[in-house]
Every structure is written in C-alpha cells, then in structure tokens.
Amino acid sequence: MARRRSFTSQLYRAARMSNNISSLMSGNPRRVVRRAKNVAVGRALGRAGVWRRLWK
C-alpha cells in the first residue's frame, strides 16, 4: 500500500513541478540545462542516501 503524502509535501512537490515547467517554458536554453542538471544531481544524491545521512 502506498504512503499518502502530507499536504505540505504535496505543496512542495507542486512548487518543484511549477519551477520545472517555468524553466522549460522560458525558452532560455541555459536555464533549461541548469534546471535539468540540478534535478539530475539532486536525484543522484538522493539515491546515494546523502540527504538521509545529512538530516539524521
């Protein structure tokens, strides 16, 4: 059974999604590449368990 996200978590996720869409819609290639790189680095760090260890 999937865990239900809290309201705050849902709002935070929506804000991140909005930021992604905003950077894509800007049409600025530098901004799009920078955003994509930040997302990729953040996900890689998350998969490596860095955030879990950082906030422990």
PyMOL Python script that loads the backbone (N, CA, C, O; Angstrom):
from pymol import cmd

cmd.read_pdbstr("""\
ATOM      1  N   MET A   1       0.837  -1.179   0.000  1.00  0.00           N
ATOM      2  CA  MET A   1       0.000   0.000   0.000  1.00  0.00           C
ATOM      3  C   MET A   1       0.885   1.247   0.000  1.00  0.00           C
ATOM      4  O   MET A   1       1.833   1.337   0.780  1.00  0.00           O
ATOM      5  N   ALA A   2       0.582   2.190  -0.858  1.00  0.00           N
ATOM      6  CA  ALA A   2       1.382   3.400  -0.985  1.00  0.00           C
ATOM      7  C   ALA A   2       1.103   4.352   0.177  1.00  0.00           C
ATOM      8  O   ALA A   2      -0.022   4.463   0.664  1.00  0.00           O
ATOM      9  N   ARG A   3       2.160   5.028   0.599  1.00  0.00           N
ATOM     10  CA  ARG A   3       2.009   6.015   1.664  1.00  0.00           C
ATOM     11  C   ARG A   3       1.366   7.277   1.116  1.00  0.00           C
ATOM     12  O   ARG A   3       1.669   7.696  -0.001  1.00  0.00           O
ATOM     13  N   ARG A   4       0.505   7.869   1.875  1.00  0.00           N
ATOM     14  CA  ARG A   4      -0.143   9.111   1.465  1.00  0.00           C
ATOM     15  C   ARG A   4       0.733  10.280   1.871  1.00  0.00           C
ATOM     16  O   ARG A   4       1.213  10.346   3.002  1.00  0.00           O
ATOM     17  N   ARG A   5       0.936  11.198   0.948  1.00  0.00           N
ATOM     18  CA  ARG A   5       1.760  12.371   1.228  1.00  0.00           C
ATOM     19  C   ARG A   5       0.978  13.383   2.061  1.00  0.00           C
ATOM     20  O   ARG A   5      -0.238  13.516   1.925  1.00  0.00           O
ATOM     21  N   SER A   6       1.696  14.087   2.918  1.00  0.00           N
ATOM     22  CA  SER A   6       1.052  15.138   3.698  1.00  0.00           C
ATOM     23  C   SER A   6       0.741  16.323   2.771  1.00  0.00           C
ATOM     24  O   SER A   6       1.281  16.425   1.669  1.00  0.00           O
ATOM     25  N   PHE A   7      -0.116  17.186   3.229  1.00  0.00           N
ATOM     26  CA  PHE A   7      -0.495  18.358   2.440  1.00  0.00           C
ATOM     27  C   PHE A   7       0.721  19.219   2.135  1.00  0.00           C
ATOM     28  O   PHE A   7       0.861  19.712   1.016  1.00  0.00           O
ATOM     29  N   THR A   8       1.599  19.406   3.109  1.00  0.00           N
ATOM     30  CA  THR A   8       2.806  20.203   2.914  1.00  0.00           C
ATOM     31  C   THR A   8       3.710  19.567   1.869  1.00  0.00           C
ATOM     32  O   THR A   8       4.288  20.260   1.032  1.00  0.00           O
ATOM     33  N   SER A   9       3.827  18.258   1.922  1.00  0.00           N
ATOM     34  CA  SER A   9       4.640  17.545   0.950  1.00  0.00           C
ATOM     35  C   SER A   9       4.071  17.703  -0.460  1.00  0.00           C
ATOM     36  O   SER A   9       4.821  17.864  -1.423  1.00  0.00           O
ATOM     37  N   GLN A  10       2.751  17.656  -0.575  1.00  0.00           N
ATOM     38  CA  GLN A  10       2.104  17.842  -1.871  1.00  0.00           C
ATOM     39  C   GLN A  10       2.348  19.248  -2.414  1.00  0.00           C
ATOM     40  O   GLN A  10       2.600  19.424  -3.606  1.00  0.00           O
ATOM     41  N   LEU A  11       2.273  20.247  -1.535  1.00  0.00           N
ATOM     42  CA  LEU A  11       2.523  21.630  -1.962  1.00  0.00           C
ATOM     43  C   LEU A  11       3.970  21.815  -2.412  1.00  0.00           C
ATOM     44  O   LEU A  11       4.227  22.489  -3.409  1.00  0.00           O
ATOM     45  N   TYR A  12       4.909  21.225  -1.686  1.00  0.00           N
ATOM     46  CA  TYR A  12       6.318  21.325  -2.036  1.00  0.00           C
ATOM     47  C   TYR A  12       6.572  20.662  -3.383  1.00  0.00           C
ATOM     48  O   TYR A  12       7.311  21.191  -4.213  1.00  0.00           O
ATOM     49  N   ARG A  13       5.961  19.510  -3.595  1.00  0.00           N
ATOM     50  CA  ARG A  13       6.128  18.807  -4.871  1.00  0.00           C
ATOM     51  C   ARG A  13       5.546  19.630  -6.027  1.00  0.00           C
ATOM     52  O   ARG A  13       6.137  19.697  -7.105  1.00  0.00           O
ATOM     53  N   ALA A  14       4.388  20.252  -5.798  1.00  0.00           N
ATOM     54  CA  ALA A  14       3.766  21.101  -6.816  1.00  0.00           C
ATOM     55  C   ALA A  14       4.648  22.307  -7.139  1.00  0.00           C
ATOM     56  O   ALA A  14       4.742  22.721  -8.294  1.00  0.00           O
ATOM     57  N   ALA A  15       5.293  22.868  -6.115  1.00  0.00           N
ATOM     58  CA  ALA A  15       6.181  24.013  -6.333  1.00  0.00           C
ATOM     59  C   ALA A  15       7.389  23.622  -7.178  1.00  0.00           C
ATOM     60  O   ALA A  15       7.807  24.380  -8.052  1.00  0.00           O
ATOM     61  N   ARG A  16       7.947  22.447  -6.921  1.00  0.00           N
ATOM     62  CA  ARG A  16       9.077  21.971  -7.726  1.00  0.00           C
ATOM     63  C   ARG A  16       8.652  21.728  -9.165  1.00  0.00           C
ATOM     64  O   ARG A  16       9.375  22.068 -10.101  1.00  0.00           O
ATOM     65  N   MET A  17       7.473  21.136  -9.337  1.00  0.00           N
ATOM     66  CA  MET A  17       6.960  20.887 -10.679  1.00  0.00           C
ATOM     67  C   MET A  17       6.742  22.211 -11.417  1.00  0.00           C
ATOM     68  O   MET A  17       7.054  22.330 -12.601  1.00  0.00           O
ATOM     69  N   SER A  18       6.212  23.185 -10.712  1.00  0.00           N
ATOM     70  CA  SER A  18       5.983  24.503 -11.294  1.00  0.00           C
ATOM     71  C   SER A  18       7.300  25.137 -11.740  1.00  0.00           C
ATOM     72  O   SER A  18       7.370  25.764 -12.797  1.00  0.00           O
ATOM     73  N   ASN A  19       8.331  24.968 -10.931  1.00  0.00           N
ATOM     74  CA  ASN A  19       9.645  25.515 -11.280  1.00  0.00           C
ATOM     75  C   ASN A  19      10.196  24.833 -12.526  1.00  0.00           C
ATOM     76  O   ASN A  19      10.793  25.492 -13.378  1.00  0.00           O
ATOM     77  N   ASN A  20      10.003  23.521 -12.642  1.00  0.00           N
ATOM     78  CA  ASN A  20      10.448  22.793 -13.830  1.00  0.00           C
ATOM     79  C   ASN A  20       9.723  23.296 -15.073  1.00  0.00           C
ATOM     80  O   ASN A  20      10.349  23.563 -16.098  1.00  0.00           O
ATOM     81  N   ILE A  21       8.423  23.422 -14.980  1.00  0.00           N
ATOM     82  CA  ILE A  21       7.625  23.874 -16.117  1.00  0.00           C
ATOM     83  C   ILE A  21       7.998  25.300 -16.498  1.00  0.00           C
ATOM     84  O   ILE A  21       8.125  25.625 -17.679  1.00  0.00           O
ATOM     85  N   SER A  22       8.169  26.139 -15.499  1.00  0.00           N
ATOM     86  CA  SER A  22       8.536  27.532 -15.741  1.00  0.00           C
ATOM     87  C   SER A  22       9.865  27.644 -16.485  1.00  0.00           C
ATOM     88  O   SER A  22       9.996  28.444 -17.412  1.00  0.00           O
ATOM     89  N   SER A  23      10.838  26.851 -16.085  1.00  0.00           N
ATOM     90  CA  SER A  23      12.138  26.927 -16.762  1.00  0.00           C
ATOM     91  C   SER A  23      12.051  26.393 -18.186  1.00  0.00           C
ATOM     92  O   SER A  23      12.713  26.916 -19.082  1.00  0.00           O
ATOM     93  N   LEU A  24      11.239  25.354 -18.407  1.00  0.00           N
ATOM     94  CA  LEU A  24      11.064  24.835 -19.766  1.00  0.00           C
ATOM     95  C   LEU A  24      10.348  25.840 -20.665  1.00  0.00           C
ATOM     96  O   LEU A  24      10.712  26.016 -21.828  1.00  0.00           O
ATOM     97  N   MET A  25       9.336  26.491 -20.118  1.00  0.00           N
ATOM     98  CA  MET A  25       8.547  27.439 -20.905  1.00  0.00           C
ATOM     99  C   MET A  25       9.295  28.745 -21.167  1.00  0.00           C
ATOM    100  O   MET A  25       8.909  29.505 -22.055  1.00  0.00           O
ATOM    101  N   SER A  26      10.349  29.013 -20.414  1.00  0.00           N
ATOM    102  CA  SER A  26      11.086  30.261 -20.608  1.00  0.00           C
ATOM    103  C   SER A  26      11.754  30.299 -21.981  1.00  0.00           C
ATOM    104  O   SER A  26      11.944  31.370 -22.558  1.00  0.00           O
ATOM    105  N   GLY A  27      12.107  29.126 -22.496  1.00  0.00           N
ATOM    106  CA  GLY A  27      12.768  29.080 -23.799  1.00  0.00           C
ATOM    107  C   GLY A  27      14.240  29.421 -23.728  1.00  0.00           C
ATOM    108  O   GLY A  27      14.923  29.432 -24.752  1.00  0.00           O
ATOM    109  N   ASN A  28      14.737  29.700 -22.541  1.00  0.00           N
ATOM    110  CA  ASN A  28      16.147  30.040 -22.358  1.00  0.00           C
ATOM    111  C   ASN A  28      16.934  28.740 -22.205  1.00  0.00           C
ATOM    112  O   ASN A  28      16.799  28.055 -21.191  1.00  0.00           O
ATOM    113  N   PRO A  29      17.760  28.390 -23.204  1.00  0.00           N
ATOM    114  CA  PRO A  29      18.477  27.115 -23.150  1.00  0.00           C
ATOM    115  C   PRO A  29      19.375  26.963 -21.922  1.00  0.00           C
ATOM    116  O   PRO A  29      19.488  25.870 -21.368  1.00  0.00           O
ATOM    117  N   ARG A  30      20.005  28.040 -21.502  1.00  0.00           N
ATOM    118  CA  ARG A  30      20.876  27.967 -20.316  1.00  0.00           C
ATOM    119  C   ARG A  30      20.074  27.614 -19.077  1.00  0.00           C
ATOM    120  O   ARG A  30      20.500  26.796 -18.262  1.00  0.00           O
ATOM    121  N   ARG A  31      18.909  28.237 -18.940  1.00  0.00           N
ATOM    122  CA  ARG A  31      18.069  27.984 -17.760  1.00  0.00           C
ATOM    123  C   ARG A  31      17.553  26.551 -17.768  1.00  0.00           C
ATOM    124  O   ARG A  31      17.506  25.900 -16.725  1.00  0.00           O
ATOM    125  N   VAL A  32      17.166  26.060 -18.939  1.00  0.00           N
ATOM    126  CA  VAL A  32      16.660  24.692 -19.056  1.00  0.00           C
ATOM    127  C   VAL A  32      17.752  23.695 -18.688  1.00  0.00           C
ATOM    128  O   VAL A  32      17.505  22.753 -17.935  1.00  0.00           O
ATOM    129  N   VAL A  33      18.964  23.899 -19.217  1.00  0.00           N
ATOM    130  CA  VAL A  33      20.074  22.986 -18.935  1.00  0.00           C
ATOM    131  C   VAL A  33      20.455  23.036 -17.462  1.00  0.00           C
ATOM    132  O   VAL A  33      20.721  22.000 -16.852  1.00  0.00           O
ATOM    133  N   ARG A  34      20.483  24.232 -16.891  1.00  0.00           N
ATOM    134  CA  ARG A  34      20.835  24.373 -15.470  1.00  0.00           C
ATOM    135  C   ARG A  34      19.819  23.658 -14.586  1.00  0.00           C
ATOM    136  O   ARG A  34      20.191  22.981 -13.628  1.00  0.00           O
ATOM    137  N   ARG A  35      18.531  23.810 -14.911  1.00  0.00           N
ATOM    138  CA  ARG A  35      17.479  23.160 -14.122  1.00  0.00           C
ATOM    139  C   ARG A  35      17.573  21.643 -14.238  1.00  0.00           C
ATOM    140  O   ARG A  35      17.441  20.925 -13.246  1.00  0.00           O
ATOM    141  N   ALA A  36      17.801  21.162 -15.459  1.00  0.00           N
ATOM    142  CA  ALA A  36      17.918  19.717 -15.677  1.00  0.00           C
ATOM    143  C   ALA A  36      19.110  19.156 -14.911  1.00  0.00           C
ATOM    144  O   ALA A  36      19.031  18.074 -14.330  1.00  0.00           O
ATOM    145  N   LYS A  37      20.217  19.903 -14.914  1.00  0.00           N
ATOM    146  CA  LYS A  37      21.405  19.452 -14.187  1.00  0.00           C
ATOM    147  C   LYS A  37      21.136  19.406 -12.685  1.00  0.00           C
ATOM    148  O   LYS A  37      21.524  18.452 -12.012  1.00  0.00           O
ATOM    149  N   ASN A  38      20.472  20.436 -12.160  1.00  0.00           N
ATOM    150  CA  ASN A  38      20.170  20.466 -10.728  1.00  0.00           C
ATOM    151  C   ASN A  38      19.265  19.305 -10.321  1.00  0.00           C
ATOM    152  O   ASN A  38      19.465  18.700  -9.268  1.00  0.00           O
ATOM    153  N   VAL A  39      18.275  18.994 -11.149  1.00  0.00           N
ATOM    154  CA  VAL A  39      17.371  17.882 -10.852  1.00  0.00           C
ATOM    155  C   VAL A  39      18.155  16.569 -10.868  1.00  0.00           C
ATOM    156  O   VAL A  39      17.991  15.732  -9.980  1.00  0.00           O
ATOM    157  N   ALA A  40      19.011  16.393 -11.888  1.00  0.00           N
ATOM    158  CA  ALA A  40      19.779  15.150 -12.015  1.00  0.00           C
ATOM    159  C   ALA A  40      20.730  14.969 -10.834  1.00  0.00           C
ATOM    160  O   ALA A  40      20.838  13.871 -10.288  1.00  0.00           O
ATOM    161  N   VAL A  41      21.412  16.027 -10.441  1.00  0.00           N
ATOM    162  CA  VAL A  41      22.348  15.950  -9.313  1.00  0.00           C
ATOM    163  C   VAL A  41      21.596  15.647  -8.021  1.00  0.00           C
ATOM    164  O   VAL A  41      22.042  14.822  -7.223  1.00  0.00           O
ATOM    165  N   GLY A  42      20.466  16.305  -7.812  1.00  0.00           N
ATOM    166  CA  GLY A  42      19.667  16.074  -6.610  1.00  0.00           C
ATOM    167  C   GLY A  42      19.165  14.645  -6.517  1.00  0.00           C
ATOM    168  O   GLY A  42      19.186  14.041  -5.445  1.00  0.00           O
ATOM    169  N   ARG A  43      18.714  14.107  -7.640  1.00  0.00           N
ATOM    170  CA  ARG A  43      18.239  12.719  -7.644  1.00  0.00           C
ATOM    171  C   ARG A  43      19.377  11.741  -7.384  1.00  0.00           C
ATOM    172  O   ARG A  43      19.210  10.759  -6.661  1.00  0.00           O
ATOM    173  N   ALA A  44      20.543  12.020  -7.983  1.00  0.00           N
ATOM    174  CA  ALA A  44      21.701  11.137  -7.774  1.00  0.00           C
ATOM    175  C   ALA A  44      22.111  11.140  -6.305  1.00  0.00           C
ATOM    176  O   ALA A  44      22.410  10.090  -5.737  1.00  0.00           O
ATOM    177  N   LEU A  45      22.124  12.327  -5.691  1.00  0.00           N
ATOM    178  CA  LEU A  45      22.471  12.412  -4.271  1.00  0.00           C
ATOM    179  C   LEU A  45      21.430  11.691  -3.410  1.00  0.00           C
ATOM    180  O   LEU A  45      21.772  11.043  -2.421  1.00  0.00           O
ATOM    181  N   GLY A  46      20.162  11.811  -3.794  1.00  0.00           N
ATOM    182  CA  GLY A  46      19.099  11.127  -3.059  1.00  0.00           C
ATOM    183  C   GLY A  46      19.230   9.619  -3.139  1.00  0.00           C
ATOM    184  O   GLY A  46      19.049   8.921  -2.141  1.00  0.00           O
ATOM    185  N   ARG A  47      19.543   9.118  -4.317  1.00  0.00           N
ATOM    186  CA  ARG A  47      19.704   7.676  -4.481  1.00  0.00           C
ATOM    187  C   ARG A  47      20.922   7.162  -3.729  1.00  0.00           C
ATOM    188  O   ARG A  47      20.952   6.011  -3.294  1.00  0.00           O
ATOM    189  N   ALA A  48      21.931   8.025  -3.576  1.00  0.00           N
ATOM    190  CA  ALA A  48      23.135   7.634  -2.851  1.00  0.00           C
ATOM    191  C   ALA A  48      22.930   7.699  -1.337  1.00  0.00           C
ATOM    192  O   ALA A  48      23.779   7.236  -0.576  1.00  0.00           O
ATOM    193  N   GLY A  49      21.807   8.271  -0.898  1.00  0.00           N
ATOM    194  CA  GLY A  49      21.498   8.343   0.522  1.00  0.00           C
ATOM    195  C   GLY A  49      22.104   9.536   1.239  1.00  0.00           C
ATOM    196  O   GLY A  49      22.151   9.571   2.468  1.00  0.00           O
ATOM    197  N   VAL A  50      22.569  10.518   0.466  1.00  0.00           N
ATOM    198  CA  VAL A  50      23.212  11.689   1.078  1.00  0.00           C
ATOM    199  C   VAL A  50      22.229  12.475   1.932  1.00  0.00           C
ATOM    200  O   VAL A  50      22.565  12.871   3.048  1.00  0.00           O
ATOM    201  N   TRP A  51      21.007  12.711   1.422  1.00  0.00           N
ATOM    202  CA  TRP A  51      20.048  13.517   2.170  1.00  0.00           C
ATOM    203  C   TRP A  51      19.652  12.831   3.458  1.00  0.00           C
ATOM    204  O   TRP A  51      19.465  13.487   4.482  1.00  0.00           O
ATOM    205  N   ARG A  52      19.521  11.514   3.418  1.00  0.00           N
ATOM    206  CA  ARG A  52      19.127  10.771   4.620  1.00  0.00           C
ATOM    207  C   ARG A  52      20.200  10.912   5.696  1.00  0.00           C
ATOM    208  O   ARG A  52      19.895  11.119   6.870  1.00  0.00           O
ATOM    209  N   ARG A  53      21.473  10.795   5.275  1.00  0.00           N
ATOM    210  CA  ARG A  53      22.559  10.916   6.241  1.00  0.00           C
ATOM    211  C   ARG A  53      22.724  12.354   6.727  1.00  0.00           C
ATOM    212  O   ARG A  53      23.095  12.588   7.878  1.00  0.00           O
ATOM    213  N   LEU A  54      22.449  13.306   5.856  1.00  0.00           N
ATOM    214  CA  LEU A  54      22.613  14.712   6.201  1.00  0.00           C
ATOM    215  C   LEU A  54      21.636  15.136   7.291  1.00  0.00           C
ATOM    216  O   LEU A  54      22.000  15.902   8.184  1.00  0.00           O
ATOM    217  N   TRP A  55      20.415  14.653   7.229  1.00  0.00           N
ATOM    218  CA  TRP A  55      19.379  15.083   8.172  1.00  0.00           C
ATOM    219  C   TRP A  55      19.194  14.124   9.343  1.00  0.00           C
ATOM    220  O   TRP A  55      18.234  14.260  10.101  1.00  0.00           O
ATOM    221  N   LYS A  56      20.089  13.164   9.502  1.00  0.00           N
ATOM    222  CA  LYS A  56      19.991  12.225  10.608  1.00  0.00           C
ATOM    223  C   LYS A  56      20.512  12.810  11.885  1.00  0.00           C
ATOM    224  O   LYS A  56      20.501  12.143  12.920  1.00  0.00           O
TER     225      LYS A  56
END
""", "prot")
cmd.dss("prot")
cmd.show_as("cartoon", "prot")
cmd.util.cbc("prot")
cmd.orient("prot")
